[in-house]
Amino acid sequence: MITAHDIETLIRDSFPGAKITVQGDDGAHFAAEVIDESFRGKNRVQQQRAVYAALKGKMDGSNGELHALALTTKAPE
């Protein structure tokens, strides 16, 4: 079962300077906020694709460990 800490670690590997908050503890449904400078100038879809890529297949269909992730991404203000 995947944990909020596991998700944060995966995201942090790709976004080491990001402010990352992951919530959820049922092992399947989580919410994450990722604030990173690399998102500046990118649209929301591009930002979220980058984060999903960082999850390294953990959300891949019925075979993924992570069932649902409500994701908020943005550049720092």
CNS distance restraints for C-alpha pairs under 8 A (distance, minus, plus):
assign (resid   1 and name CA) (resid  27 and name CA) 5.64 0.50 0.50
assign (resid   1 and name CA) (resid  28 and name CA) 7.87 0.50 0.50
assign (resid   1 and name CA) (resid  65 and name CA) 6.72 0.50 0.50
assign (resid   2 and name CA) (resid   6 and name CA) 6.18 0.50 0.50
assign (resid   2 and name CA) (resid   7 and name CA) 7.37 0.50 0.50
assign (resid   2 and name CA) (resid  27 and name CA) 5.47 0.50 0.50
assign (resid   2 and name CA) (resid  28 and name CA) 7.30 0.50 0.50
assign (resid   2 and name CA) (resid  65 and name CA) 6.29 0.50 0.50
assign (resid   2 and name CA) (resid  66 and name CA) 6.78 0.50 0.50
assign (resid   3 and name CA) (resid   7 and name CA) 6.46 0.50 0.50
assign (resid   3 and name CA) (resid  24 and name CA) 8.00 0.50 0.50
assign (resid   3 and name CA) (resid  25 and name CA) 6.66 0.50 0.50
assign (resid   3 and name CA) (resid  27 and name CA) 5.84 0.50 0.50
assign (resid   4 and name CA) (resid   8 and name CA) 6.22 0.50 0.50
assign (resid   4 and name CA) (resid  22 and name CA) 5.60 0.50 0.50
assign (resid   4 and name CA) (resid  23 and name CA) 6.14 0.50 0.50
assign (resid   4 and name CA) (resid  24 and name CA) 6.33 0.50 0.50
assign (resid   4 and name CA) (resid  25 and name CA) 6.73 0.50 0.50
assign (resid   4 and name CA) (resid  30 and name CA) 7.24 0.50 0.50
assign (resid   5 and name CA) (resid   9 and name CA) 6.11 0.50 0.50
assign (resid   5 and name CA) (resid  22 and name CA) 7.55 0.50 0.50
assign (resid   6 and name CA) (resid  10 and name CA) 6.32 0.50 0.50
assign (resid   7 and name CA) (resid  11 and name CA) 6.27 0.50 0.50
assign (resid   7 and name CA) (resid  22 and name CA) 7.34 0.50 0.50
assign (resid   7 and name CA) (resid  55 and name CA) 7.13 0.50 0.50
assign (resid   8 and name CA) (resid  12 and name CA) 5.90 0.50 0.50
assign (resid   8 and name CA) (resid  20 and name CA) 6.75 0.50 0.50
assign (resid   8 and name CA) (resid  21 and name CA) 7.37 0.50 0.50
assign (resid   8 and name CA) (resid  22 and name CA) 6.40 0.50 0.50
assign (resid   9 and name CA) (resid  13 and name CA) 6.25 0.50 0.50
assign (resid  10 and name CA) (resid  14 and name CA) 7.15 0.50 0.50
assign (resid  10 and name CA) (resid  54 and name CA) 6.11 0.50 0.50
assign (resid  10 and name CA) (resid  55 and name CA) 5.71 0.50 0.50
assign (resid  10 and name CA) (resid  56 and name CA) 7.77 0.50 0.50
assign (resid  11 and name CA) (resid  15 and name CA) 6.05 0.50 0.50
assign (resid  11 and name CA) (resid  20 and name CA) 7.97 0.50 0.50
assign (resid  11 and name CA) (resid  51 and name CA) 6.54 0.50 0.50
assign (resid  11 and name CA) (resid  54 and name CA) 5.40 0.50 0.50
assign (resid  11 and name CA) (resid  55 and name CA) 6.40 0.50 0.50
assign (resid  12 and name CA) (resid  16 and name CA) 4.84 0.50 0.50
assign (resid  12 and name CA) (resid  17 and name CA) 7.65 0.50 0.50
assign (resid  12 and name CA) (resid  18 and name CA) 7.10 0.50 0.50
assign (resid  12 and name CA) (resid  20 and name CA) 7.63 0.50 0.50
assign (resid  13 and name CA) (resid  54 and name CA) 7.49 0.50 0.50
assign (resid  14 and name CA) (resid  54 and name CA) 5.83 0.50 0.50
assign (resid  15 and name CA) (resid  36 and name CA) 7.16 0.50 0.50
assign (resid  17 and name CA) (resid  36 and name CA) 6.85 0.50 0.50
assign (resid  18 and name CA) (resid  34 and name CA) 6.44 0.50 0.50
assign (resid  18 and name CA) (resid  35 and name CA) 5.48 0.50 0.50
assign (resid  18 and name CA) (resid  36 and name CA) 4.55 0.50 0.50
assign (resid  18 and name CA) (resid  37 and name CA) 7.48 0.50 0.50
assign (resid  19 and name CA) (resid  33 and name CA) 7.85 0.50 0.50
assign (resid  19 and name CA) (resid  34 and name CA) 5.82 0.50 0.50
assign (resid  19 and name CA) (resid  35 and name CA) 5.11 0.50 0.50
assign (resid  19 and name CA) (resid  36 and name CA) 6.59 0.50 0.50
assign (resid  20 and name CA) (resid  32 and name CA) 7.13 0.50 0.50
assign (resid  20 and name CA) (resid  33 and name CA) 5.71 0.50 0.50
assign (resid  20 and name CA) (resid  34 and name CA) 4.68 0.50 0.50
assign (resid  20 and name CA) (resid  35 and name CA) 6.54 0.50 0.50
assign (resid  21 and name CA) (resid  32 and name CA) 5.48 0.50 0.50
assign (resid  21 and name CA) (resid  33 and name CA) 5.18 0.50 0.50
assign (resid  21 and name CA) (resid  34 and name CA) 6.68 0.50 0.50
assign (resid  22 and name CA) (resid  30 and name CA) 6.87 0.50 0.50
assign (resid  22 and name CA) (resid  31 and name CA) 5.69 0.50 0.50
assign (resid  22 and name CA) (resid  32 and name CA) 4.28 0.50 0.50
assign (resid  22 and name CA) (resid  33 and name CA) 6.57 0.50 0.50
assign (resid  23 and name CA) (resid  30 and name CA) 5.59 0.50 0.50
assign (resid  23 and name CA) (resid  31 and name CA) 5.20 0.50 0.50
assign (resid  23 and name CA) (resid  32 and name CA) 6.31 0.50 0.50
assign (resid  24 and name CA) (resid  29 and name CA) 6.19 0.50 0.50
assign (resid  24 and name CA) (resid  30 and name CA) 4.50 0.50 0.50
assign (resid  24 and name CA) (resid  31 and name CA) 6.43 0.50 0.50
assign (resid  25 and name CA) (resid  29 and name CA) 7.50 0.50 0.50
assign (resid  25 and name CA) (resid  30 and name CA) 7.30 0.50 0.50
assign (resid  27 and name CA) (resid  66 and name CA) 7.43 0.50 0.50
assign (resid  28 and name CA) (resid  65 and name CA) 7.18 0.50 0.50
assign (resid  28 and name CA) (resid  66 and name CA) 5.21 0.50 0.50
assign (resid  28 and name CA) (resid  67 and name CA) 4.92 0.50 0.50
assign (resid  28 and name CA) (resid  68 and name CA) 6.25 0.50 0.50
assign (resid  29 and name CA) (resid  66 and name CA) 7.05 0.50 0.50
assign (resid  29 and name CA) (resid  67 and name CA) 6.02 0.50 0.50
assign (resid  29 and name CA) (resid  68 and name CA) 4.73 0.50 0.50
assign (resid  29 and name CA) (resid  69 and name CA) 5.99 0.50 0.50
assign (resid  30 and name CA) (resid  68 and name CA) 6.19 0.50 0.50
assign (resid  30 and name CA) (resid  69 and name CA) 4.83 0.50 0.50
assign (resid  30 and name CA) (resid  70 and name CA) 6.33 0.50 0.50
assign (resid  31 and name CA) (resid  69 and name CA) 5.30 0.50 0.50
assign (resid  31 and name CA) (resid  70 and name CA) 4.45 0.50 0.50
assign (resid  31 and name CA) (resid  71 and name CA) 5.89 0.50 0.50
assign (resid  32 and name CA) (resid  69 and name CA) 6.93 0.50 0.50
assign (resid  32 and name CA) (resid  70 and name CA) 6.21 0.50 0.50
assign (resid  32 and name CA) (resid  71 and name CA) 5.03 0.50 0.50
assign (resid  32 and name CA) (resid  72 and name CA) 6.26 0.50 0.50
assign (resid  33 and name CA) (resid  71 and name CA) 5.97 0.50 0.50
assign (resid  33 and name CA) (resid  72 and name CA) 4.66 0.50 0.50
assign (resid  33 and name CA) (resid  73 and name CA) 5.80 0.50 0.50
assign (resid  34 and name CA) (resid  71 and name CA) 7.84 0.50 0.50
assign (resid  34 and name CA) (resid  72 and name CA) 6.34 0.50 0.50
assign (resid  34 and name CA) (resid  73 and name CA) 4.91 0.50 0.50
assign (resid  34 and name CA) (resid  74 and name CA) 6.69 0.50 0.50
assign (resid  35 and name CA) (resid  39 and name CA) 7.80 0.50 0.50
assign (resid  35 and name CA) (resid  73 and name CA) 5.78 0.50 0.50
assign (resid  35 and name CA) (resid  74 and name CA) 5.03 0.50 0.50
assign (resid  35 and name CA) (resid  75 and name CA) 5.36 0.50 0.50
assign (resid  35 and name CA) (resid  76 and name CA) 5.88 0.50 0.50
assign (resid  36 and name CA) (resid  40 and name CA) 7.83 0.50 0.50
assign (resid  36 and name CA) (resid  73 and name CA) 7.90 0.50 0.50
assign (resid  36 and name CA) (resid  74 and name CA) 6.56 0.50 0.50
assign (resid  36 and name CA) (resid  75 and name CA) 5.06 0.50 0.50
assign (resid  36 and name CA) (resid  76 and name CA) 6.16 0.50 0.50
assign (resid  37 and name CA) (resid  75 and name CA) 5.07 0.50 0.50
assign (resid  37 and name CA) (resid  76 and name CA) 6.09 0.50 0.50
assign (resid  38 and name CA) (resid  75 and name CA) 7.05 0.50 0.50
assign (resid  39 and name CA) (resid  43 and name CA) 7.84 0.50 0.50
assign (resid  39 and name CA) (resid  47 and name CA) 5.79 0.50 0.50
assign (resid  39 and name CA) (resid  73 and name CA) 7.81 0.50 0.50
assign (resid  39 and name CA) (resid  74 and name CA) 6.09 0.50 0.50
assign (resid  39 and name CA) (resid  75 and name CA) 5.06 0.50 0.50
assign (resid  40 and name CA) (resid  74 and name CA) 7.47 0.50 0.50
assign (resid  40 and name CA) (resid  75 and name CA) 5.10 0.50 0.50
assign (resid  42 and name CA) (resid  46 and name CA) 5.89 0.50 0.50
assign (resid  42 and name CA) (resid  47 and name CA) 6.27 0.50 0.50
assign (resid  43 and name CA) (resid  47 and name CA) 6.32 0.50 0.50
assign (resid  44 and name CA) (resid  48 and name CA) 6.10 0.50 0.50
assign (resid  44 and name CA) (resid  73 and name CA) 6.98 0.50 0.50
assign (resid  44 and name CA) (resid  74 and name CA) 7.60 0.50 0.50
assign (resid  45 and name CA) (resid  49 and name CA) 6.04 0.50 0.50
assign (resid  46 and name CA) (resid  50 and name CA) 6.33 0.50 0.50
assign (resid  47 and name CA) (resid  51 and name CA) 6.59 0.50 0.50
assign (resid  47 and name CA) (resid  73 and name CA) 6.35 0.50 0.50
assign (resid  47 and name CA) (resid  74 and name CA) 7.47 0.50 0.50
assign (resid  48 and name CA) (resid  52 and name CA) 6.14 0.50 0.50
assign (resid  48 and name CA) (resid  71 and name CA) 7.26 0.50 0.50
assign (resid  48 and name CA) (resid  72 and name CA) 7.83 0.50 0.50
assign (resid  48 and name CA) (resid  73 and name CA) 6.57 0.50 0.50
assign (resid  49 and name CA) (resid  53 and name CA) 6.07 0.50 0.50
assign (resid  50 and name CA) (resid  54 and name CA) 6.41 0.50 0.50
assign (resid  51 and name CA) (resid  55 and name CA) 6.66 0.50 0.50
assign (resid  52 and name CA) (resid  56 and name CA) 7.32 0.50 0.50
assign (resid  52 and name CA) (resid  57 and name CA) 7.95 0.50 0.50
assign (resid  52 and name CA) (resid  59 and name CA) 7.81 0.50 0.50
assign (resid  53 and name CA) (resid  57 and name CA) 7.36 0.50 0.50
assign (resid  55 and name CA) (resid  59 and name CA) 7.28 0.50 0.50
assign (resid  57 and name CA) (resid  64 and name CA) 6.59 0.50 0.50
assign (resid  58 and name CA) (resid  64 and name CA) 4.65 0.50 0.50
assign (resid  58 and name CA) (resid  65 and name CA) 5.25 0.50 0.50
assign (resid  58 and name CA) (resid  66 and name CA) 5.59 0.50 0.50
assign (resid  59 and name CA) (resid  63 and name CA) 7.73 0.50 0.50
assign (resid  59 and name CA) (resid  64 and name CA) 4.50 0.50 0.50
assign (resid  59 and name CA) (resid  65 and name CA) 6.31 0.50 0.50
assign (resid  59 and name CA) (resid  66 and name CA) 5.03 0.50 0.50
assign (resid  59 and name CA) (resid  67 and name CA) 6.34 0.50 0.50
assign (resid  59 and name CA) (resid  68 and name CA) 7.68 0.50 0.50
assign (resid  60 and name CA) (resid  64 and name CA) 4.58 0.50 0.50
assign (resid  62 and name CA) (resid  67 and name CA) 7.98 0.50 0.50
